[in-house]
């Protein structure tokens, strides 16, 4: 829903009724992940995507029908389904799409949700997408971190069960469908809850205010990261040189990273790139970074000779084999990159592969599903 939230909120504030289709589960080689949404406005416009084009037409028609009837529906589209095949889902995947009507009357809490997301407050939105009692389908519960829940899914028991499970999804930045008994029984079935996790953007920390860092910052911003560039040299670490970074920090890299970790601003989605290839910066910084238990990726730039020298220095600093094995160095995939921009693509490709379990090989040389399951990370 995040990609359509601004447009949804604008129409909600204007008093319009819109249809929202959201991918709530995927199987096999599905083109879009859970949480991908498409909005259909009363003027017939569509924003967002649930399948990259495969079933948009069918979901569009369903959304128009749902707005007219007011009744939410849960549809499955898959290659084994004649209707789904007819509308174009030929990739071999299966999508479950929940389609609902949204306006001020049926979702009065949307303004509060949008405000929390804009303030970068981690918040989960839980919605009943299937239940034996039809009247409970579409109920919502907003779960902001550190604040009281807003709304209810039908009972205190189910609210408490979903709140506990949603906290884990929110910490991981994941969207997922959860299954319970009709009143939140953990070993039961019959009720399905979809949880959107509106976590703040994952962080990309770029250490070293060099030309390559400017290109990495641009690519990182494009990929949806909150980008920080840090360097101890004020003449290089300037906003003018890094206009696409969210923040530019003048500080010793190892000190900045240690402080960010201490105050809780480093999480399992954090990506660390070390581009200075200068041991007086790199070694103290990597000594901190590789000891952190909760970062997604640590990569360091440099030649193979620089890498070998760096490993010697890091071992002398007390790092062991397990910690050093977490270091991607020399940084990036072998794309034959030469320019800063090409090198940034190489680094981004390795980060993406690390996140989703990709091999980095050409798809023509691989077998199996192209789109890995979300749980593969």
C-alpha positions as CSV (number, residue, x, y, z in Angstrom):
1,X,0.0,0.0,0.0
2,X,2.9,2.3,0.6
3,X,3.3,3.1,-3.1
4,X,-0.3,4.4,-3.4
5,X,-0.7,5.8,0.1
6,X,-0.2,9.5,-0.9
7,X,-2.8,9.2,-3.7
8,X,-5.1,7.2,-1.4
9,X,-4.9,9.8,1.4
10,X,-5.5,12.7,-1.0
11,X,-8.6,11.1,-2.4
12,X,-9.7,10.1,1.2
13,X,-9.4,13.7,2.3
14,X,-11.4,14.8,-0.7
15,X,-14.3,12.4,0.4
16,X,-13.9,10.1,-2.5
17,X,-14.5,6.3,-2.5
18,X,-11.8,4.2,-4.1
19,X,-11.1,0.5,-4.7
20,X,-7.8,-1.0,-3.5
21,X,-6.5,-4.3,-4.6
22,X,-3.6,-5.7,-2.6
23,X,-1.5,-8.8,-3.1
24,X,-1.8,-10.7,0.2
25,X,-0.1,-14.0,-0.7
26,X,2.1,-15.3,-3.5
27,X,3.1,-18.8,-4.6
28,X,5.8,-19.9,-7.0
29,X,7.1,-17.3,-9.5
30,X,4.8,-14.4,-8.6
31,X,5.8,-11.0,-10.2
32,X,4.9,-8.7,-7.2
33,X,5.4,-9.3,-3.5
34,X,2.7,-9.3,-0.7
35,X,1.7,-5.7,0.0
36,X,1.8,-4.5,-3.6
37,X,-1.3,-2.5,-4.2
38,X,-3.3,-0.9,-7.0
39,X,-5.8,1.9,-6.4
40,X,-8.8,2.5,-8.7
41,X,-10.3,6.0,-8.4
42,X,-13.9,7.1,-9.1
43,X,-12.7,8.8,-12.2
44,X,-11.4,5.5,-13.6
45,X,-7.7,6.2,-13.1
46,X,-5.5,3.4,-11.7
47,X,-2.3,3.9,-9.6
48,X,0.1,1.2,-8.6
49,X,0.4,-2.5,-9.7
50,X,-0.4,-5.9,-8.3
51,X,1.2,-8.1,-11.0
52,X,3.4,-6.0,-13.3
53,X,0.6,-6.1,-15.9
54,X,-0.6,-9.7,-15.8
55,X,-3.9,-9.4,-14.0
56,X,-4.3,-5.6,-13.6
57,X,-7.4,-5.6,-15.9
58,X,-9.2,-8.2,-13.9
59,X,-8.4,-6.5,-10.6
60,X,-9.4,-3.1,-12.0
61,X,-12.9,-4.5,-12.9
62,X,-13.2,-6.2,-9.5
63,X,-12.2,-3.0,-7.7
64,X,-15.0,-1.1,-9.6
65,X,-17.5,-3.7,-8.6
66,X,-16.4,-3.7,-4.9
67,X,-16.8,0.1,-4.7
68,X,-20.3,-0.2,-6.1
69,X,-21.3,-3.1,-3.8
70,X,-19.2,-2.2,-0.7
71,X,-18.4,-5.9,-0.2
72,X,-14.7,-6.8,-0.1
73,X,-13.5,-9.9,-1.9
74,X,-10.5,-12.2,-1.8
75,X,-9.6,-13.4,-5.3
76,X,-6.9,-16.0,-6.4
77,X,-5.3,-15.7,-9.8
78,X,-3.1,-18.5,-11.1
79,X,-2.0,-20.3,-14.2
80,X,-4.1,-23.3,-13.3
81,X,-7.2,-21.2,-13.1
82,X,-8.9,-20.7,-16.5
83,X,-10.1,-17.2,-15.7
84,X,-6.7,-16.2,-14.4
85,X,-5.0,-17.6,-17.5
86,X,-7.4,-15.7,-19.7
87,X,-6.4,-12.4,-18.1
88,X,-2.8,-13.0,-18.7
89,X,-1.1,-14.6,-15.6
90,X,1.1,-16.9,-17.6
91,X,4.3,-16.7,-15.5
92,X,3.4,-19.8,-13.5
93,X,2.8,-18.0,-10.3
94,X,-0.3,-17.6,-8.1
95,X,-1.5,-14.4,-6.5
96,X,-4.1,-13.9,-3.8
97,X,-5.5,-10.4,-4.1
98,X,-7.8,-8.7,-1.5
99,X,-10.0,-6.0,-3.0
100,X,-11.7,-3.5,-0.7
101,X,-13.5,-0.2,-0.7
102,X,-11.9,2.7,1.1
103,X,-13.4,6.0,2.1
104,X,-13.9,8.2,5.2
105,X,-16.8,6.1,6.4
106,X,-15.3,2.6,6.1
107,X,-11.7,3.6,7.0
108,X,-11.9,6.6,9.3
109,X,-8.4,5.9,10.8
110,X,-6.6,6.3,7.5
111,X,-5.5,9.9,8.3
112,X,-3.9,8.7,11.5
113,X,-2.1,5.9,9.7
114,X,-0.8,8.2,7.0
115,X,0.5,10.7,9.6
116,X,2.4,7.9,11.4
117,X,4.0,6.7,8.1
118,X,5.0,10.3,7.1
119,X,6.6,10.7,10.6
120,X,8.7,7.6,10.0
121,X,7.0,5.9,13.0
122,X,7.1,2.1,12.6
123,X,3.5,1.0,12.3
124,X,1.6,-2.1,11.2
125,X,-1.8,-2.3,9.7
126,X,-3.7,-5.5,10.2
127,X,-6.8,-6.2,8.1
128,X,-9.2,-9.2,8.3
129,X,-9.3,-10.6,4.7
130,X,-11.2,-13.9,5.5
131,X,-13.5,-14.9,8.3
132,X,-16.5,-17.3,8.8
133,X,-18.5,-14.2,9.9
134,X,-18.7,-12.1,6.8
135,X,-19.3,-8.9,8.8
136,X,-15.8,-9.1,10.2
137,X,-14.0,-9.1,6.9
138,X,-12.4,-5.7,6.3
139,X,-12.0,-4.9,10.0
140,X,-8.7,-3.1,10.7
141,X,-6.2,-2.6,13.6
142,X,-3.4,0.0,13.4
143,X,-0.4,-0.9,15.6
144,X,2.1,2.0,16.1
145,X,5.3,1.2,17.8
146,X,5.3,2.6,21.3
147,X,1.7,3.8,21.3
148,X,-1.8,2.4,21.8
149,X,-3.5,0.4,19.1
150,X,-6.2,2.1,16.9
151,X,-9.3,0.1,16.0
152,X,-10.1,-3.5,16.5
153,X,-10.3,-6.8,14.6
154,X,-13.4,-7.9,16.6
155,X,-12.2,-9.0,20.0
156,X,-9.5,-8.3,22.6
157,X,-8.2,-11.9,22.2
158,X,-7.6,-11.6,18.5
159,X,-6.2,-8.1,18.8
160,X,-3.6,-9.3,21.3
161,X,-2.6,-12.3,19.2
162,X,-2.2,-10.2,16.0
163,X,-0.4,-7.4,17.8
164,X,2.3,-9.9,19.1
165,X,2.8,-11.4,15.6
166,X,2.7,-8.1,13.8
167,X,5.5,-6.8,16.0
168,X,7.8,-9.4,14.5
169,X,6.8,-8.7,11.0
170,X,7.3,-5.0,11.5
171,X,10.8,-5.5,13.0
172,X,11.7,-7.4,9.8
173,X,10.0,-4.9,7.5
174,X,7.8,-7.8,6.1
175,X,4.2,-8.0,4.9
176,X,2.4,-11.3,5.4
177,X,-0.9,-13.1,5.8
178,X,-1.4,-14.7,9.2
179,X,-3.9,-17.5,9.9
180,X,-5.9,-18.0,13.1
181,X,-9.0,-19.6,14.5
182,X,-12.2,-17.4,14.3
183,X,-11.3,-15.6,17.6
184,X,-7.5,-15.5,17.3
185,X,-6.8,-19.1,18.3
186,X,-3.2,-19.7,17.2
187,X,-3.7,-23.4,16.2
188,X,-7.0,-22.8,14.5
189,X,-8.0,-21.7,11.0
190,X,-10.8,-19.8,9.3
191,X,-9.6,-16.3,9.9
192,X,-6.9,-14.7,7.8
193,X,-5.3,-11.4,8.7
194,X,-3.0,-9.5,6.3
195,X,-0.4,-7.3,7.9
196,X,1.2,-4.4,6.2
197,X,4.5,-3.3,7.8
198,X,5.2,0.4,7.3
199,X,8.7,0.4,8.6
200,X,11.0,3.4,8.0
201,X,13.1,3.1,4.9
202,X,16.1,0.7,5.3
203,X,19.4,2.6,5.7
204,X,22.4,2.7,3.4
205,X,25.5,4.0,5.1
206,X,28.2,5.2,2.6
207,X,31.5,5.8,4.2
208,X,34.0,7.8,2.2
209,X,33.1,11.0,0.4
210,X,34.5,10.1,-3.0
211,X,33.1,10.2,-6.5
212,X,32.1,6.5,-6.2
213,X,30.1,7.4,-3.1
214,X,28.1,10.0,-5.0
215,X,27.1,7.4,-7.5
216,X,26.3,4.8,-4.8
217,X,24.2,7.4,-3.0
218,X,22.2,8.1,-6.2
219,X,21.5,4.4,-6.8
220,X,20.7,3.7,-3.1
221,X,18.1,6.5,-3.1
222,X,16.6,5.1,-6.3
223,X,16.3,1.7,-4.6
224,X,14.4,3.2,-1.7
225,X,17.1,3.5,1.0
226,X,17.6,6.3,3.4
227,X,21.2,7.3,2.4
228,X,23.8,8.7,4.8
229,X,27.2,9.7,3.6
230,X,29.9,10.0,6.3
231,X,33.5,11.1,6.1
232,X,35.9,12.7,8.6
233,X,37.1,15.3,6.1
234,X,34.7,18.3,6.0
235,X,36.2,19.6,2.7
236,X,34.8,16.5,1.0
237,X,31.7,15.7,3.0
238,X,29.4,18.5,1.8
239,X,25.8,18.7,0.8
240,X,26.8,20.2,-2.6
241,X,28.8,17.0,-3.5
242,X,26.0,14.6,-2.4
243,X,22.6,16.3,-3.2
244,X,20.8,12.9,-3.3
245,X,21.9,11.7,0.1
246,X,19.4,12.2,2.9
247,X,22.1,13.3,5.2
248,X,25.8,14.1,5.0
249,X,27.8,13.7,8.2
250,X,31.2,14.9,9.1
251,X,32.6,12.5,11.7
252,X,35.1,9.7,12.0
253,X,33.3,6.7,10.4
254,X,34.0,4.2,13.2
255,X,32.8,6.7,15.8
256,X,29.6,7.6,13.9
257,X,28.7,3.9,13.3
258,X,29.3,3.0,16.9
259,X,27.1,5.8,18.1
260,X,24.3,5.0,15.6
261,X,24.3,1.4,16.9
262,X,24.3,2.5,20.5
263,X,21.2,4.7,20.1
264,X,19.3,1.9,18.2
265,X,19.4,3.3,14.6
266,X,21.1,0.2,13.1
267,X,18.8,-2.7,12.3
268,X,18.9,-6.0,10.3
269,X,18.0,-4.1,7.1
270,X,21.0,-1.8,7.3
271,X,23.6,-1.8,4.5
272,X,27.2,-0.6,5.1
273,X,29.5,0.3,2.2
274,X,33.1,1.3,3.0
275,X,34.6,3.2,0.0
276,X,37.6,5.0,1.5
277,X,40.1,2.2,0.9
278,X,42.4,3.9,3.4
279,X,43.4,1.8,6.4
280,X,43.3,4.6,8.9
281,X,39.6,4.9,8.1
282,X,38.7,1.4,7.0
283,X,40.2,-0.8,9.7
284,X,38.6,1.0,12.8
285,X,35.3,1.2,10.9
286,X,35.2,-2.5,9.8
287,X,36.3,-3.5,13.3
288,X,33.0,-2.0,14.5
289,X,30.8,-3.0,11.5
290,X,31.8,-6.7,11.4
291,X,31.1,-7.1,15.1
292,X,27.5,-5.8,14.8
293,X,25.1,-8.8,14.9
294,X,22.3,-7.1,13.1
295,X,23.3,-5.6,9.7
296,X,22.3,-7.0,6.3
297,X,25.5,-6.3,4.3
298,X,29.0,-5.0,4.8
299,X,31.1,-4.3,1.7
300,X,34.5,-2.6,1.3
301,X,36.1,-1.2,-1.8
302,X,39.7,-1.8,-2.8
303,X,42.1,-3.9,-4.9
304,X,42.8,-7.5,-4.0
305,X,46.1,-6.3,-2.6
306,X,44.3,-3.8,-0.4
307,X,41.9,-6.5,0.6
308,X,44.6,-8.9,1.7
309,X,46.4,-6.1,3.7
310,X,43.1,-5.2,5.3
311,X,42.4,-8.8,6.4
312,X,45.8,-8.9,8.1
313,X,45.1,-5.7,10.0
314,X,41.6,-6.8,10.9
315,X,42.9,-10.1,12.3
316,X,45.5,-8.1,14.3
317,X,42.5,-6.1,15.7
318,X,41.0,-9.3,17.0
319,X,38.4,-10.3,14.4
320,X,37.9,-14.0,13.7
321,X,37.0,-16.1,10.7
322,X,33.3,-15.9,11.2
323,X,33.3,-12.1,11.4
324,X,35.6,-11.7,8.4
325,X,33.4,-14.0,6.4
326,X,30.7,-11.4,6.6
327,X,32.8,-8.9,4.6
328,X,32.1,-8.5,0.9
329,X,35.5,-7.4,-0.4
330,X,36.4,-6.4,-3.0
331,X,32.9,-4.9,-3.1
332,X,30.4,-5.6,-5.8
333,X,29.7,-8.2,-8.5
334,X,32.0,-8.8,-11.5
335,X,30.3,-6.7,-14.1
336,X,33.5,-5.3,-15.6
337,X,32.5,-1.9,-14.2
338,X,34.9,1.0,-14.7
339,X,33.1,4.3,-14.1
340,X,31.7,5.4,-10.7
341,X,28.1,4.8,-12.0
342,X,28.9,1.3,-13.3
343,X,30.6,0.5,-10.0
344,X,27.6,1.7,-8.1
345,X,25.4,-0.7,-10.2
346,X,27.8,-3.5,-9.4
347,X,27.6,-2.7,-5.6
348,X,23.8,-2.4,-5.8
349,X,23.5,-5.7,-7.6
350,X,25.5,-7.5,-4.9
351,X,23.3,-5.9,-2.2
352,X,20.1,-7.0,-3.9
353,X,21.5,-10.6,-4.4
354,X,22.4,-10.7,-0.7
355,X,19.0,-9.5,0.3
356,X,17.0,-12.0,-1.7
357,X,19.4,-14.9,-2.0
358,X,20.3,-14.3,-5.7
359,X,23.3,-16.0,-7.3
360,X,24.5,-13.1,-9.5
361,X,24.6,-15.4,-12.4
362,X,22.9,-14.7,-15.8
363,X,19.3,-15.9,-15.7
364,X,20.0,-17.9,-18.8
365,X,22.4,-20.0,-16.8
366,X,20.0,-20.7,-13.9
367,X,16.9,-22.9,-13.5
368,X,13.8,-22.6,-11.3
369,X,11.6,-19.7,-10.4
370,X,12.9,-16.2,-11.4
371,X,11.1,-14.5,-8.5
372,X,12.2,-16.1,-5.2
373,X,9.6,-16.4,-2.4
374,X,9.7,-13.4,0.0
375,X,10.6,-15.8,2.9
376,X,13.8,-16.7,1.0
377,X,15.6,-13.7,2.5
